[in-house]
Amino acid sequence: MTDYKDKIGEKYKKILFIHGWGFNGKIWEDFVKIFMSKENCVFLNLYECIENANGDFKMAAKNLLDEHKDVDLIISWSLGCYLAKEFELLTKINSIKMVYVSYSPRFMKSRLWDFGFEQNTIDKLRDNLSTDLIKTLKNFYLLILGNYKNKKEIYKRIIANINLMAQVDFNNLSTGLKIIQDSDYRNFCKHKDVRNLYIYGDNDDICPPEMRKFIEVLEPISVIKVISESSHIPFLTNPEDFFKILKEYI
């Protein structure tokens, strides 16, 4: 623990944490509080990024690069990984360490893609946001936790901060769903020599470990780790295992 904090002070000027849809930076802050020093850490607000760039992640990444020129490490999760991918595209190869958690190059199922959400699921989420945001988010949390064995316990921890989500602009949440629906990064590859870290939970129905097959083709020297008995939120369901992998990589 102490060694890691020393390493942060010596090596990393700034660490960006990017959350996923339906959550906010608090989910990363809770992890950092246990394992790391908050010094040098920036917890991005994904919804502000969406609003300031009119829903364009390419523009959002350029805005972030202008604001955070001294970033050394980006840790992104779920939808936040797409923003990190655009950020990575704008920087020199391996100049910033990139950690992608529960990343999928496509979040929607299709005839040629077996992973992710059904179209009617996203449609229902979008329709229900305007009538009962809190209930919609609760259903979403249950959905992404899937068949995780300690689902009830983790669910209780997640909804403890749900009132903060009531302050998020409906339009930004809706735009986030559109990004989930329309984005496709299956052919995204900055360079074969890129070396990123990808972390998955083996109990993740949205982004299962099979994703590694696609990453291995596009990024043959990147590191891919799968946490046993974990979920779509491995840093919450298996924080010790997650931190060990993170520490070894950085």
N, C-alpha and C positions, 0 to 999 in steps of 0.2 A: 504493500500500500504506500508506504513512505517513499520507496524507490520510484514508484510510478509518478508520484507527485513531484519528486525531484526531477525526473525525466521531462515532465511537462514544462517545468520552469526553465530547464536548460535548452529544450529542443523546440517546443511549440509556442509560437507567438499567439496564435488564435485558433480555437477549435469551434467549428460551426456544427450545431445539431439541428437536423431538420425532421420534423414530425410528419405523420401521415394524415390522411383525410379522417375527419371525425374526432380528431384529438388536437391538443395544443402542446406547446413547449413544456408544459408541466410534467408530461410523462417522461421526458428526458431529464428534467431537473431532479426528479425523484431518484433516478438512477445515479446521476452524478453525485448527489448528496451522500450516497452510501460509499461509492468507490473512488471518487476523484475530488480534487479541489475545484471549486467553481471559478477560480481565477483563470483567466484566458478563455473561458467558455462563453459562447453566444448561442442563445436558444432562439432560432428564427421563428417568426410567426408566418406560417405558410399562407394564411389567408390575406395578410397584408401584402405579401409578395404577389399573390394572384391579383389583388385589387390594383396595386400600383403598376402592374404590367398588363392590365386589361386581359388577364387570363392567358397570356403568352409566356410560357416558361423560358423561351429563348431570351426574351426581353428581360424577364425577371432575373435570369442568370447574369446578364450584362450589368443590371443594376446592382446586384450583389457583389460582383467583381469590382465595380467602382467603389463600393462602400467598404469592402473587406479585402483590400489588396494584400494584407499581411497574413491571410489565412494559411495554415499549414496542414490542417486536418479537417475533413468533413465527414461526419457520421450521419447518414440519412436512413430513413425507414419508410417502407411502403411507398405511397405516392410521392413522398419527399425525395425518393431516389431519382425521380425524373428530373427534378430541379437540379439535383447534384450532377446528373449526367450532362445536362446542358452547361453547367458550370465547368465540368471536367473538359468539355470540348473547347472551351475558351482558354485553357491554360496549357503550359508546356507539359510534355509527357512525364508523368510521375513526379512533377514538381510539388504536388499536393497529395498527401495520402488520402485515399478515398475508401470509406467503409460503407457498403450497401447492405442493409438489413431487410430481409424479406422482399427482395427485389424481383420483379417480374417484368420482362420486356413488353408484355401485354397483359392487361388485367381483365380482358373480356374473352369469354369463350367464343369460339367460332368453329366452322367446319374443319379448319386446319390447325386449330389451337384448343387443346383440351383443358386448359387451366384457367382459373379466374371466375368471374361473375357471369351469371346469365343476364341477358339484356333486360328481361322483365324485373330482375332484382334491382338494377340501377334505376329503371323507370319508376319502380315503386318507391324507392328511397327519395327520388327527386320529387315525386308527387306528394309524399307524406311530410317532407321538410316544412312546407308552408303551413300545414295544419297542426302538427305536433312535433316540433324539432326534438325535444327531449326523448319522447317515445321512439322516434325514428332512430336516433343515435343509439339508444339502448338495444334496439333490435339489430343494428349494425354491429355492435360489440359482440353480441351473442353469435352473430353470423361468422365473424372472423375468428372467434375462438373455437368454432366448430366442435369437434369431438375431444378437445383437450381434456385430460382426465380431471384436472383441478379447476374446471371452468367456473364453478360457482364462486370459489375463493377469489380468483383473478377478476371476475366480473365485478364483485363488490369493491375491489380496489380501484377499478377503472371508473366506475360511476361516482366515486367519492368526489371527483373533480368535474362532474358533468355540468354543473351550473355555470362554470366558466364558458362552456360552449354556447350557452344561451345568448351570450354577448356577441357572438360571431354573426356577421351580416349574412342573411339568407342567400343573397346573390353570389357571395364568394363561395359558400358551400356548394351551391348549385353549379357554379363554374368548375369547382373541383371535381364534381361528378362527371362533368363533360370531358374534362382532361382524362379522367380514368377511362371513360368510354371511348374516346377517340385516339388516344396515344398508342403508338406502336414503335417499340425500340428493338425489334428483333434483328434488324440489320445495323444497329448502332455499334460502331467500333471505331474508337479514335485511332488506335494503332495496336498492332499485334504485340508490341513490347510493353503495353500498359500492365501494371501489376496492382490490381485492386484487391480488396478483401470483401468477400460475400459471405453472409451468415444467414442460415436458415434454421427453422425448427422442423423436426421430422413429423410433427403433427399439424402441419399447416396445410389446410385444404385449398387456400387461395394461391399460395406460392410454394408448392411442394418441392422437396429436394431434387426432383427430376429436372429442375431449372438448371442444374449444374451442367447438363449435357449441352445446352445452348451457350452457356458462358465459356465452357472449355473450348468450344470451336472459335468463338470470337476473341477470347482473351486467354490464350493457352498458358500464360505464366501467372495469371491471377490466382489468388488463394480462395478456395471455397470450403467452408466449414458447415457441418450440419450438427445441430445440438439435439441429442437424444431426448425424447419425451418432452419436447418443447412445442411452441405454438407460433402463430403469426407475430407474436410480440416476445421474442426470446429474451430480450433484455429485462423484461418484466417477469416472465414465468420462470426463467433460469438465469438469474443475474450473475451468479458466481461463474457458471460455465461461459457465459457471454463475455464477462470481464477478462477471464483467462485468455480467451481467443484474441480479444482486442489488445491485451497487453503484449502478447507474443508478436503480434503483427507490427505494432508501432514502436 
